[in-house]
Amino acid sequence: MPVVLVGLNYKTASLDLLERLYIPTERLPKALGHLASFDHVIEGVVISTCNRVEVYGAVTKFHGGVQDLRNFLAEFCHIAIEDFADHLYTYHDEAAVRHLLRVATGIDSMIVGESEILGQVRRSFSAAQEEGSAQRVLGAAFRQALRAGKRARTETSIARHPISVSSAAAELARRRFGDLTGKNVVVVGAGAMGRLAARSLIRHGVTDVTVVNRTESRGQGLASELSAAFIPIGGLRDALAEADIVVASTTAPSPVIDRALVHDAMTHRRRELPLLIVDIAVPRDVEPDVAREPGVVLQTITDLKGVAEAGRETRLDQVPEVEAIIDQELERFLEWERAAHFAPTASALVVAGEAIRAAELERLTRGPARLTPEQLVAVDLATQRITRKLLHAPLKRARELAGSKQGYNYLSAIRELFELDDEL
């Protein structure tokens, strides 16, 4: 069963396009159900983050499966294929699984070695498991990826100084203001990204934090966790007026901070420092026109690339060690895949042999020359022994080679020679 991947990321697509194709966590169940409705898709997993949208499928046919995954993105995200086709990358089988391992280990991220992607891969896999769309093939691939990601972070130094989108937001603020002690920070959104960004700012000396959130219980919960204040979303203008730094990270489908709101806040502002707004949400929480407001500096995920370069050489030194782990875990998956092909091939060969034997035995029970019951029993036993002996050697060899690199070719040859047409 081929494994295919269709996706796009920060290297191949703009933030605008990634926003249009972004699938939020709460919509994953519906997305996976829609993906499963395509003819060639047997299993499916969707990874959708601020920097990538990738669809993995175990499919019946390669070309049909690839087209199904492309059509899924177009239909579910309501965007014409021609609007994103030139930005897609497509991998299959070993290359697709290798790419997944690179994603999980963090070496395919915009910030090499970033610490959040492994959790995002785990959540995508869990959602697919709950929907029943990640089973035998993708289940094995994603479990291997999670193992590789964990090994990369425990056996190498790539995550010794963990950097993420959230911590990069804090670094942008530090570069803008220098010492962050005494700065007033407003976190818009009470999700994981906002929580991590707030913790990074606190580590840089921030003590005055306010959480603004639409759902009061979640906002109060994060505020309590951070020893921060809480303001309902209706008080956002006043919070902006008092802020030095704003980190926006909600899951809203459209901007929650527009230019009119910021302009109103700036007219009530008594602080001399510029207002720094860091938007790390996808889709964006802040209208781009906000950057044109006097006294406001707007930074987005695109601006985090500069932060990503800091310490990049040190992290890149660890990539060869991570690649070695990827090679090991990929070979584990391929060994499993090759071995998994043996059972259906052996079963199909035995069934085919028995079908031929039974048909010939049936002929001996009809016509004027039909055998007596005693003769029929003797012939039955003899043909069973002949069939077993004929099949013994190819099955024994297939079992021995099943986990090797040449095993797949050997099993394919058996299926071709004996005309075993069912899919591996």
Secondary structure as UniProt FT lines:
FT   STRAND          3..9
FT   TURN            10..12
FT   HELIX           15..21
FT   HELIX           25..27
FT   HELIX           28..36
FT   TURN            39..40
FT   STRAND          41..48
FT   STRAND          52..59
FT   HELIX           62..77
FT   HELIX           81..83
FT   HELIX           85..87
FT   STRAND          89..92
FT   HELIX           94..105
FT   TURN            106..108
FT   TURN            112..113
FT   HELIX           117..131
FT   HELIX           136..155
FT   TURN            158..159
FT   HELIX           165..177
FT   TURN            181..182
FT   STRAND          184..188
FT   HELIX           192..203
FT   TURN            204..205
FT   STRAND          208..213
FT   HELIX           216..226
FT   STRAND          229..232
FT   HELIX           233..235
FT   HELIX           236..242
FT   STRAND          245..248
FT   HELIX           259..267
FT   STRAND          275..279
FT   HELIX           288..292
FT   TURN            294..295
FT   STRAND          296..300
FT   HELIX           301..303
FT   HELIX           304..309
FT   TURN            310..311
FT   HELIX           312..316
FT   TURN            317..318
FT   HELIX           319..340
FT   HELIX           342..363
FT   TURN            364..365
FT   TURN            368..369
FT   HELIX           373..401
FT   TURN            402..403
FT   TURN            405..406
FT   HELIX           407..417
FT   TURN            418..419
//
